[in-house]
Amino acid sequence: MSDDDLTPFRDDPLLVALRAPAEPHELADEDSALAMFRQSLPARTRRRRAITRATVGGAGILLGLGLTAGVAAAYTTGLPDPVQDVVHAALDPLPVPAPPSADHRARKQALRQLVLPASPRATAPGSSTTTPRTAAGTPAPGRQPEATRSPIPSTAPRPAAAPSPTPAPPKATLTAAVSRRVVPVHTQVVLSGRLSRGAEGVPNRRVYAAELVIGDTTWRRVATGLTGGDGTVSLTIPALTSNVRLRLVTEQGITSPELPVSVVPTLSLTMTRSGNELVVTVTADGGRPGDALNLLRRDGEAWTSIGSTTLSNERSGVFSVPGPGAARMRYVVRLPATRVHAASFKEFVVPAR
């Protein structure tokens, strides 16, 4: 069998496809192709001889490679360089795409290596990458150090800082204290205090003592004085006859807290004999007409109420008790507290016969 004898491969799919009649769509432009063919007859003669030789030789190579899967290897550039060039030269004149040559394959691989970026090397945690430098200390050619971005100074005018406000001086305060909170009727008390601004006393300031009698609505000035060098002042309140509230006040209207003072009425009594009884008359200095008076007797360990009366306009009340008997008797007259005064009491004894 010669190299051009294709009889053994007549059933090969590639040869069958080449010998099959043309399809109608493949002959659609047949007339135009024939006209162009007749116009290029000299070139066609040369091309036909080259195609005939290439077809016969290429068909032999193609069929040989087809039997050994060489065609696929040629198109995937998987053949050795000499064989790859032979297949390329044999199939290039045919009207089918030719596999690339070995030189084309080498250029393509070199181009791919240049285009594809090199895979970055993993940097260990905590390590830092540095720009390679030459012995002179300058960055190596081809690699520029990353420029440090410097902040651009602002040219806009800055607003002037607002001046710190001057702290306001502390307000002046006035304290107050009273010498006694509970006093007998007609007793004076001393009201003292200190005028200060922060920790410093305010000297030479006029201060008044004001009094509000319980039941009234108007404050009355009852004493006046000047503060000393340390801001202190002491004022004597006139004798009290009822419960009051006291405070200090400056000419500028600074006031101290209010302080209550309670007044205790004074009870006095007289006893006169009337038959087998004793008449006891009780007078309450500091009491008010209509105030209640209670009489109590001592019975063992307890006090027993045995009578009551009210103060007259003369602020007095009268009780009758048995005269002297077999035993000594103890009695107490009690004036209960009201809004005007504190409570008061007076004890007396009827001796035994």
NURO-638725 format. One record per residue: residue in three letters; y, z, x of N, C-alpha, C, O, CB in turn. Coordinates in steps of 0.1 Angstrom, whole numbers, plus 5000, padded with zeros to 4 digits. Glycine has a CB too. Layout:
ALAYZXYZXYZXYZXYZX ...
This chain:
MET498850005009500050005000501250005009501350085018500050124990 SER502249915006503449905014504450015009504250074999504149765012 ASP505650025017506650125013507350095000507850184993507650145024 ASP507349954996508049914984507149914972507549884961508749784986 ASP505849934974504949934962505050064954504750164959503449914967 LEU505550044941505750164932504650184922504750264913507050144925 THR503550104925502450114915501950254913501650294902501350014918 PRO501750324924501150464922502150554914501650654909500850524936 PHE503350514913504350604906504850544893505850584888505550634915 ARG504050454887504550394875504650494863505450474854503650284871 ASP503850604864504050704853504950814856505150904848502650764850 ASP505650804868506550914871507750904862508250794859507050894886 PRO508251014856509351014846510650944852511350884844509751154842 LEU510950964864512150904870512050754869512950684866512350944884 LEU510850694873510650554874510550494859511150384857509350514881 VAL509950574850509950524836511350514831511650424824509050624828 ALA512250614834513650614829514350494835515250434828514350744832 LEU514050464848514850354854514350224848515250134846514550354869 ARG513150204844512650074838512750064823512549954818511150064842 ALA513150174817513250164802514450074798515450064805513550304796 PRO514250004786515349914782516649994779516550114776514949834769 ALA517749924780519049994778519250034764518749964755520249904783 GLU519950134762520350174748521550094743522250044751520650324748 PRO521650084730522750004724524150054729525049964732522750004709 HIS524350184730525650234734525950204749527050194753525850374732 GLU524850184757525050154771525450004773525949974783523750174778 LEU525149914763525549774764526749734756527049624753524349684759 ALA527549844752528749814744529749734751530449644745529349944739 ASP529949754764530949674772530249574781530749544792531849764780 GLU529149514776528449424785529249294788529249254799527149384778 ASP529949234778530649114780531749134790532049044799531249064766 SER532549244789533649274798533049294812533649244822534449394794 ALA531849354813531349374826530849244833530949234845530149474825 LEU530349154824529849024830531048944835530948874845529048944819 ALA532148944827533348874832533848924845534148844854534448884821 MET533849054846534349104859533249074870533649054882534549254858 PHE532049064867530949034876531148894882530948874894529549054870 ARG531448794873531548654877532748644886532748554895531648564865 GLN533848714883535048704891534848754906535548714915536248774885 SER533948844908533748904921532348864927531648944932533849054920 LEU532048724926530748684930530548694945529448744949530548534926 PRO531448664953531148674968530848824971529948854978532348624976 ALA531748914966531449054970530149104963529449194969532649144965 ARG529849044952528549084945527349044953526349114954528549024931 THR527448924960526348884968526048984979524849024981526548744973 ARG527149024986526949124997526449254991525549314997528149135005 ARG527049294980526649424975525249424970524549524971527649464964 ARG524749304964523449304959522449314970521449384968523249174951 ARG522649254981521749264992521649414997520649465000522049175004 ALA522849484998522849625002522249714992521449804996524249665005 ILE522449684979521849764969520449744968519649844966522549734955 THR519949614970518549594970517849664981516749734978518249444971 ARG518349654993517749735004517849885002516849955004518349705017 ALA518949924997519150074995518250114983517750234983520550104992 THR518050024973517350064961515850084965515250174961517449964950 VAL515349984973513949984976513750104986512750184983513449854983 GLY514550114996514350235006514650364999513850465001515150215018 GLY515750364991516150494985515150534974514850654972517450484978 ALA514550434967513550464957512350524963511750624958513150344949 GLY511950474975510850534982511050674986510250764984510450454994 ILE512250694991512650834996512750924983512251034983513950835004 LEU513450874973513650954961512350994954512151104950514450884951 LEU511350894954510050924948509351024956508651104951509250794945 GLY509451004969508751094978509251234977508451334977508851054993 LEU510551254976511151384974510851434961510651554959512651374977 GLY510851354951510551394937509151464936508951554929510651284927 LEU508151404943506851454943506751594950505851674947505851364949 THR507651624959507651754966508851844962509151934970507651734981 ALA509451814951510651894947511851884957512651964957510352044945 GLY511851774965512851754975514151714969515251744974512451644984 VAL514151644957515351594951516251724947517451724950515151514938 ALA515551814941516351944937516852014950517952054950515452034930 ALA516052014960516552084973517652004979518552064984515352084983 ALA517651864978518751794984520051814976521151834983518451644983 TYR520051824963521251844955521751984956522952014954520951814941 THR520852084960521352214963521652244977521752354981520352314957 THR521652144985521852155000520952255006521252335015523352195003 GLY519652245002518652335008517752265018516852335023517852384997 LEU518052135022517252065032517852085046519052115047517151925029 PRO517052065056517652075070518651965072518651865064516452055080 ASP519551975081520651885083520251745085520851655078521551925094 PRO519251705093518851565094518351505081518651395078517751555105 VAL517451585074516851535062517951515051517951425044515751625057 GLN518851615051519951615041520851485043521251425034520851735042 ASP521051455056521851335059521151205055521751115050522251325073 VAL519851205057519051085053519051065038519250955033517551095058 VAL518851175030518851165016520251115011520351035002518451295009 HIS521251175017522651135013522850985015523450915007523651215020 ALA522450935027522650795031521850705022522250595019522350765045 ALA520650745017519750665009520250654995520150544989518350715009 LEU520850764990521250764975522650734973523050714962520850904969 ASP523450734984524850704982525250564976526150554968525650724995 PRO524450454980524750324974524350314960524750224953524150214982 LEU523450394955522850384942523850424931524850504934521550464940 PRO523750374919524650414908524350554903524350574890524650314897 VAL523950644911523750784907524450874917524650834928522150814907 PRO524850994912525551084922524651114933523551154932525951214914 ALA525151104945524451134958524551274961525651334959524851044969 PRO523551344967523751474972524651484984524851384990522351534976 PRO525351594986526251604997525551595011524351625012527051734997 SER526351545020525751535034525751675041526351765036526551435042 ALA525151685052525051805060526451845065526851965065524051805071 ASP527251745069528551775074529451825062530251925064529251645080 HIS529351765050530151815039529751955035530552035032529951715027 ARG528451985036527952115033528552215043528952325039526352125033 ALA528552185056529152275066530652305064531052415065528852215080 ARG531352195060532852215058533052305045533952385045533552075056 LYS532252285035532352365023532052505026532852595021531452305012 GLN531052535033530752675037531852735045532152855043529352685044 ALA532352665055533452715063534752745055535352845057533852625074 LEU535052655045536152675036535952795027536952875025536352555027 ARG534752815023534452935014534653065022535153165016533052935009 GLN534253065035534453185043535953215045536353335047533753175056 LEU536753105046538153135048538853175035539853255036538853005053 VAL538453125024539053155011538753295006539553375002538753055000 LEU537453335007536953455002537553575010537453565022535453465001 PRO538153675004538653795011537553875017536553895011539653875003 ALA537853935029536854025035536754155026537754205022537154055049 SER535554205024535354325016535954445023535654455035533854345013 PRO536754525016537454635023536354735027535454765020538454705014 ARG536654795038535754905043536055035036537255065034535854915058 ALA535055105032535255235025535855335035535455345046533855285020 THR536755405030537455505038536955645034536855675022538955505036 ALA536555715043535955845040537055935034538155925038535355915053 PRO536656025024537656115018538256205029537656255038536956205008 GLY539556215028540356295037540856215049541756265056539556405041 SER540256095052540756015064541855925060542055905048539555935070 SER542555885069543755795066543555665075543055675086545055865069 THR544055555070544055435077545355415085546455455079543855305067 THR545255365096546455345105546555205109545555135110546455445117 THR547755165112548055025116547655015131548155095139549454985114 PRO546754915135546454905149547654875157548454795153545354805151 ARG547654935169548854905178548354865192547154885196549655035179 THR549154795198548854755212549154865222549654975218549754625215 ALA548954835234549154935244550654975245550955085249548654895258 ALA551554885242552954915242553454995231554555035231553754785243 GLY552555015221552955095209553555025198553855085188553955195214 THR553554885199554054805188552854765179551754755184554754675193 PRO553154735166552054695157551354565162552054485168552554675143 ALA550054555160549254445164549754325157550154335145547754465162 PRO549654205163550154075156549254055144548054085143549953955166 GLY549953995134549253965121549154075111548754055100547853915124 ARG549554195115549554305105550854385106551154445117548254395108 GLN551654385096552954445096552854585090552154605080553954365088 PRO553454685096553454815090554254815077555254745076554054925100 GLU553754905068554454915055555854975057555955085063553554995045 ALA556854915051558154955053558455085044557955095033559254855049 THR559155175050559455305043560655275035561755235040559655425053 ARG560555305022561655275013562655395013562255505010561155254998 SER563855365017564855465018565655475005565955374999565855445030 PRO565955595001566755604989568155544990568855565001566855754984 ILE568655474980569955414981570955514976570855564965570055284972 PRO571955554985572855654981573755604969574155484968573855694992 SER573955694959574755654948576255664951576755754957574455754936 THR576955554946578355554948579155604936580355614937578755414951 ALA578455634925579155684914579755824917579055904923578155694901 PRO580955844912581555974915580856084907580456074896583055974910 ARG580556194914579956314908580956394900582056414905579256394919 PRO580556444888581456524880581756654888580856714894580856554866 ALA582956694887583356824893582656934886582556944874584856844893 ALA582157034894581557144889582557234881583657264885580857234900 ALA582057274869582957354861583157484867582257544872582357364846 PRO584357534867584557674873583857774865583857774853586057704874 SER583357874873582657984866583658064858584658104863581958074877 PRO583358094846584258174838584358314843583458374847583858174823 THR585558364843585858494847585258594837585558594825587358524849 PRO584358684842583758774832584858864825585758914832582758864839 ALA584658874812585658954805585459104809584359154811585458934790 PRO586559184809586459324812585659394801585759354790587859384814 PRO584859494805584159564795585059634785586159674788583259674801 LYS584559644772585359704762585459854764584559924770584759684748 ALA586659914760586860054761586060124751585960084739588360094760 THR585460244754584660324745585160464745585760504755583160314748 LEU584860534734585360674732584160754727583660734717586560674723 THR583860854735582760944731583361074725584561094726581860984743 ALA582561154718583061274712581961374712580761344711583561244698 ALA582361504712581461624711582161734705583361754707580761664725 VAL581461814697582161934691581462054696580362064699581961924675 SER582362164697581862284703580762354694579862414700583062384704 ARG580862354680579862414672579662324659580662264654580262554667 ARG578462314655578162234643578162314630578362264620576862164645 VAL577962444631577962534620578762654623578562724633576462574616 VAL579862674615580762784618581062864605580962814594582062724624 PRO581462994607581863074595583263014590583962954597582063224599 VAL583463034577584762984571585863044579585863154584584763024557 HIS586962964580588262994587588063004602588763074609588763134582 THR587062924607586862924622587262794628587162684621585362954625 GLN587862794640588262674647587162614655586262694659589562694655 VAL587162494658586262424667587062334676588162304673585162344659 VAL586462304688587062214698586362084698585062074699587062284712 LEU587061974696586561844696586961774709588161764712587061754684 SER586061734718586361674731585761544732584761504724585861774742 GLY586261464741585661324743586161264756586861334764586061234731 ARG585761144758586161064770586360924767585560854761585161084782 LEU587560874771587960734769587660664782588160694793589460714765 SER586860554782586460494794586260344792586160294781585060544800 ARG586360264803586160124803585060094814585360094826587460034806 GLY583860074809582760074819582460214824582260304816582959974830 ALA582460224837582260354843583560424846583560544850581360344856 GLU584660354845585960414848586660474836586660414825586860304855 GLY587160594838587960664828589260594826589860544836588060814830 VAL589860604814591160544811592060664809592060734799591160454798 PRO593060684818593960804818595160774809595560664806594360844832 ASN595860884806597160884799597160794787598160714785598160834809 ARG596160814779596160744766596260844754595560954755594960654764 ARG596960814744597160904733595860904724595360794720598360864724 VAL595361024721594161034713594461134702595061234704592961074722 TYR593961104690594061194678592761244674591761174675594861114667 ALA592761364668591561414661591761394646592761434641591361574665 ALA590761334640590861304626589861384619588761404624590761154623 GLU590161434606589261514598589061454584590061414578589861664597 LEU587861454580587561404566586861514559585661544562586761264566 VAL587561574549586961684541585961614531586161514525588061764533 ILE584761684531583761634522584261624508584761724502582461714523 GLY584061514501584561484488585861404488586161344478584861624481 ASP586561404499587761324500587461184505586361154510588861394509 THR588361094505588260954510589260914521589160804526588360854498 THR590161004524591160974534591061064546590861194545592560994528 TRP591061004558591061074571592461134573593461064571590560984582 ARG592561254579593761314582593861344597592861394603594061444574 ARG594961324603595161364617595461514618596361554611596261274624 VAL594661584625594761724626595161774640595461894642593561794621 ALA595061694650595361734664595661604672595161494669594261814671 THR596361614684596661504692596761554707597061664709597961434688 GLY596561454716596661484730596561364739596261254733595561584734 LEU596761374752596661264761595361284770594961394773597861254770 THR594761164774593661174782594061204796595161174801592861034782 GLY593161274803593461314817593161204827592861084823592661434821 GLY593161234840592961124850591561064849591360954853593161184863 ASP590561144844589261094843588961044829587761004826588161194847 GLY589961034820589760984807589361084797589061044785588860874807 THR589261214800588761314791589861374783591061374788587961424798 VAL589561424771590561494763589761594755588661584751591261384754 SER590461714752589961824743590961864733592161894737589461944752 LEU590661864721591561894710590962004701589762004698591861774701 THR591862104697591362214689591662184674592762144670592162344693 ILE590562194666590662164652591062294645590562394647589262104647 PRO592062284636592462394628591262464621590262394619593562364618 ALA591462584617590462664610589862584598590662524590590962804605 LEU588562584596587862504586587562594574587262714576586562444591 THR587762544562587462614550586362544542585962594531588762624542 SER585962424546584862354539584162264549584662244561585462274527 ASN583162204545582462104554583361984556584061944548581062064547 VAL583261934569584161824573583361734582582261764587585461874580 ARG583961614584583461514595584661494604585761474599582961384588 LEU584361504617585461494627585161364636584061324638585561614636 ARG586361314641586161204651587461194659588561244655585961064644 LEU587461124670588561094679589060944677588160864674588261124694 VAL590360924677590860784675592060764685592860854686591360764660 THR592060644691593260614700594260534692594060494681592760534712 GLU595460524698596460444692596160294690596660224682597760454700 GLN595160244699594760104698593560094688593059974687594260064712 GLY593260194681592160184671590760204676589860184668592260054665 ILE590560244688589260274693588860414688589560514689589160284709 THR587660414682587160534675585860584681585060504686587060514660 SER585660714680584460774685583460784673583860764661584660914691 PRO582160814675581260844664581760964656582461054661579860864669 GLU581360974644581661084635580761194637579561174639581661034620 LEU581261314637580461444639580661534627581761574623580861514652 PRO579561574620579661674609579761814614579061854623578461654599 VAL580461894606580562034609580462114596581162074586581962074616 SER579562204595579262284583579962414583579962484594577762294580 VAL580462464572581262584571580362684562579962644551582662564565 VAL580162804567579462904559580363004553581163074560578462984569 PRO580363014539581263114533580863254536579763284540581163094517 THR581763344535581563484538581463564525582363564517582763544547 LEU580363634523580163714511580463864514580063914524578663694506 SER581163924504581464064505581264124492581364054481583064084510 LEU580864254491580464324478580964464478581164534488578964314476 THR581164514466581464654463580564704452580164634443582964664459 MET580164834453579264894443579965024437580565104443577864944450 THR579865024423580465134416579365184406578565104401581765094408 ARG579265324404578265384395578765384381579865414378577865524400 SER577865344372578165344358576865404351575965324348578465194352 GLY576865534348575665604343574565604353574765644365575265534330 ASN573365554348572265544358572165404365571165374372570965564350 GLU573265324364573265194370574365184381575265264381573365084360 LEU574165084389575165054399575764914395574964824393574665064413 VAL577064904396577764774393578064714407578864774414579064784384 VAL577564594410577764524423578664404420578264314413576364484429 THR579864404427580764294426580664214439580864274450582264344423 VAL580464084438580263994450581463894450581763834440578963914450 THR582163884462583263794464582763694475582263734485584563864468 ALA582963564472582563454482583763384487584363304480581663354475 ASP584163414500585263344506584763214512583963214521585963434518 GLY585163114507584662974511583862914499583562794500583862984523 GLY583563004489582862944477583862874468585062884470582163054470 ARG583362814458584162744448583862794434582662834431583962584449 PRO584862804426584562854412583462774406583462644407585862844403 GLY582562844399581462774393580162774402579162734397581762634389 ASP580362804415579162814423578162914418578563024413579562834438 ALA576862894420575862984415575763104425575863084437574562914413 LEU575463224420575063344428573763394423573563414411576263454427 ASN572863424432571463464428571263604434571663634445570363374433 LEU570563694426570263834431568763844432568063804423570863944421 LEU568263884444566863894446566464044451567364104457566363794457 ARG565364094447564864224451563564214459562764124457564564314438 ARG563564304469562364304478561264384471561364504468562664364492 ASP560064314468558964374463557764354472557164244473558564314449 GLY557464454480556464444490556764344501557764364509555164394484 GLU556064224502556264124512557064004507557263904514554964084518 ALA557464014494558163894488559463934482559764054479557263824478 TRP560263824480561563844473561463794459560963684457562763774481 THR561863874449561763844435563163824429563963914431560963954427 SER563363704423564763684417564863774404563963764395564863534413 ILE565963844403566063934391567363904384567663974373566064084396 GLY568163814388569463784381570263674388570063644400570263904379 SER571163614380572063514385573363514378573363554366571363374385 THR574463464384575763444378576463334385575963274394576563584378 THR577663304381578563204387579863264392580263364386578763084377 LEU580463204401581663254407582863224397582863114390582063184420 SER583663314395584763304386585963234394585763194405585263444381 ASN587063224387588163164394588663244406589263184415589363144384 GLU588363374405588663454417587563444427587563514438588863594412 ARG586563364425585463334434584563464436584263504447585963284448 SER584363534425583563654425582563654414582663574404584463774424 GLY581563744415580463754405580063904405580163974415579363664408 VAL579463944393579064084391577564094387577064014379579964154380 PHE576864194393575464224390575364374387576164454392574564184402 SER574364414379574064554376572664574381571764504378574164594361 VAL572364694388571064724393570864874390571764954389570964694409 PRO569564914389569265054387569865144398569865104409567765084385 GLY570265264394570765364403569665414412568465374412571465474396 PRO569965504421568965564430567765624422567965694412569565664439 GLY566565594427565365644421564565704431564965764441564665524414 ALA563165704428562265764437562065694450561765754461560965784430 ALA562365564450562165484463563365414466564265384458560965384461 ARG563465374479564565294484564365154480563265104481564765314499 MET565465084475565364944470566264854479567364894482565664934455 ARG565764734482566564634489566864514480565964474472565764584502 TYR568064464481568564354473569264254483569764284493569464404462 VAL569264134478569964024485570763934475570163894464568963934493 VAL572063914477572863824470572963694478573263694489574263884466 ARG572563584471572563454478573463354472573363334459571063394479 LEU574263284480575063174475574463044480574463014493576563184480 PRO573862954472573162834477574162734483575362744480572462764465 ALA573662644491574562544497574962434487574262414478573762474509 THR576162384489576662274481577162164491577062174503577762314471 ARG577762054486578361954494579562004502579861954512578761834486 VAL580162114496581462164502581162264513581962284522582362214491 HIS580062344512579862454521578362464523577562414516580462584516 ALA578062544534576662574536576262694528577062754521576462604552 ALA574962734529574462844521574862974528575162984540572862844520 SER574963084520575363214526574563324518574263304506576863234525 PHE574363434524573763554517574263684522574863694533572163544519 LYS574063784514574463924517573464024512573064014500575963954511 GLU572964114521571964214517572564344515573564384522570864214528 PHE572064424505572464564503571264644499570264594495573664574492 VAL571364784500570264874498570764984488571865044490569764934511 VAL569965024478570165134470569165244475567965234474569865104454 PRO569765354480568965464486568165544475568565534463569765554494 ALA567165604479566365694470567165824468568065854475564965724476 ARG566765894456567466024453567066124463567566244462567066064439 
